[in-house]
Amino acid sequence: MTQADHYRDQSNRAKRLAKAIKDPEASQKLIEMAEEFRLYAERLDQTH
């Protein structure tokens, strides 16, 4: 698994958890984290 794959996986996990929890504030934070992980993966893909 590459580093980019790792961040993509973390992004997907954060999205799934955001959908599963009831707290809207926590859900929003997880969605933001998922986007950050997605961007990290994208940047890593561009550098390799």
Protein Blocks (a to p, Z undefined) as FASTA:
>chain_A
ZZklmmmmmmmmmmmmmmmpmblklmmmmmmmmmmmmmmmmmmmmmZZ
